[in-house]
Amino acid sequence: MLYGKELVESIQKRCKIQPGMLVNSVNPGNGIKKLALVVELSPGCKFDRDYQEAEEHIFYKCEPFDGTPPFVDYVCNMEKVS
């Protein structure tokens, strides 16, 4: 059984979004998209156990391209840009 950093890394490997990818972060409340670069795993991203679809609950720090400050968002709110 994995714990701590090793558990997060194991879940992150299954994730469709990875650092270095260009994404549209979609605000679920209003549907507005923000183009951003995924920079790194958020330091606050922690899991106490693995579960089905945990990779959708990974959250990353992102750098937007519109001049607004960096933000953190969940993978489930991101769409990969081709």
ABEGO torsion letter per residue (X at the ends): XBBEAAAAAAAAAABABBBGBBBBBBBAAAGBBBBBBBABBBAABBBABBBBGAAAABBBBBBBAAGBBBBBBBAAABBBBX
